[in-house]
Amino acid sequence: MVIGPKLKIYGIVAGIFVLGAGAGAASGYAVANKRLAAVLREDRPGMGDARRMEALASELDLTREQRRQVRQIMERHRNENRELTRAIFEKCGEDLQGLRTRVDAEIRGVLNEQQAKRFGELMEKRGNRFPLGAPGPRHRKGD
């Protein structure tokens, strides 16, 4: 059986496509791992806190004093948060969940009623996207 020139060309194109898809997947995996490593690196303390602080300040319209208090709460728990985040890869995340629940409760303590309600809504959204970040027990659809 002789393979025709058109069939050879189709085979070459298909091979290039498969190799390209594999290279793309490998580079995507490498970029994702690099970003995760950057988040967990010790020389960038508070990067997640800064993003969270800005989001809360914007969404909850925090006063200057509330911003200061929330920032202090986050700073007080930063090292424990970092240690528990690392441990999440070894455990199921129950310790981290407990810390986040305590930190969120402290933050609620400096908010007025309207801000606390909005904060609860934001934490519920966070929980839908990141189950370990949700306050309270984890629920899945259909449970």
N, C-alpha and C positions, 0 to 999 in steps of 0.2 A: 504494500500500500504506500503510495507516494503522497506526501503532504504538499498541497498546492501553495503557491506564493501568498495568496490572500489569507489562507489559514495560518501561515507562519507570522504574517504581520499582525493578525488578530491575537495570536498567542503572545507576541512580544508586547503589544499594547496592554493586554490583560496582565502580564507579568509586571510591567512598569506600574500599573495601577495598584496591584497588590503590594508591591514594594513601597510605593508612596504612602499607601494607607498604613502600613506597618510603621514606617518612619514617622508619620504624623502622630500616630498613637503613642509611640515611644517618646517623642518630644513633648507631647501633652502631659504624659506621666511624669517626665522629668521636671517640667515647669511646675506642676502641682506639688511635687515633693519639695522643690526649692522654696516655694511660697510657704508651705507648712513649716519648713525648717526656719525660715525667716521669722515667722510668727512665734515660734518656740525659742528662738535665740535669746540668750541672757543679756546681750549688749543693747537690747532695745526695750528696756522695761517700760511698761505703761502704754505701749502703742495701742493695745486693745482698749485700755481704759480711756485714752484720749478720744478715740472714735466713739466709744459709748457715752462719754461725758458730753461731747458735742451733740450727739443725737438726742440725748435726754434734755439738754438745755434748750435745744431748738423745739422739740416736740412738746415739752412741758412748760415752756416759757418761764424757766427758773429765774429767780431774782439773783442778784450778785451774791448775796449771803447764802442762798440755797446752793448755788454752784460751788462756793467755797466748801460748804459742809459735805456735799456729795463727793467732791474731789478728795476731801480728807478721808471719807469712808473708803473710797476706792484705794487710796494710797495705803491706808492702814491694813488692807487685806491683800495687797498686790503680791507679796511673796508667797503667802499661803495659796493664792489663786494660781500662781505659776507652778508651784509644786504639785498641786492637785491636777492641774491641766496635764502635766507630764504623766502623772499616774493614771490618767484616763486611758492611756493606751495599754495599761497593764490590768486595769479593773474595768468594771462596767460604768463607773462614773458616779456612784452613789455619794462619795465624799464631796465631790465637786458640786453635785446637786444641793447637798446640805449647805455648803458655803454660799452658793448663789442665793439660796432661799434666805439665809441670814443677812447677806449683804442687801438684797432687795428689801427686806423688812426694815433695815436701818434707813435705807433711802426713803422708803415710804414715810418714815417718822419725821422727815423734814419737809414733806410736801403738804400742800393744802388739799382739801377734799377733791377738788376738780382735777388737780395734778395727779393725785393718787389714783383716781379712776382712769385717767389717760395712761398712767404708768402701767396699771394692770392690763389694759388693752395692748400696750406695746409688748409686755412680757408674754402675753398670750400669743401674739404674732411670732415672737422670737421662738416660743415653744413649738409652734407648728412647723417652723423651718429647721430648728435645732432642738430636738427633744431633750437633750441633756441640759439645755438652757432654760427650760420652762419651769416656772415655779410650781411646786406641788407635785403630786404623782403624775407619772407619764401615762397618757392614754393614746390608744390607736383607734382609728376609725373601725367600727364594727365590734369593739370590745364592750 
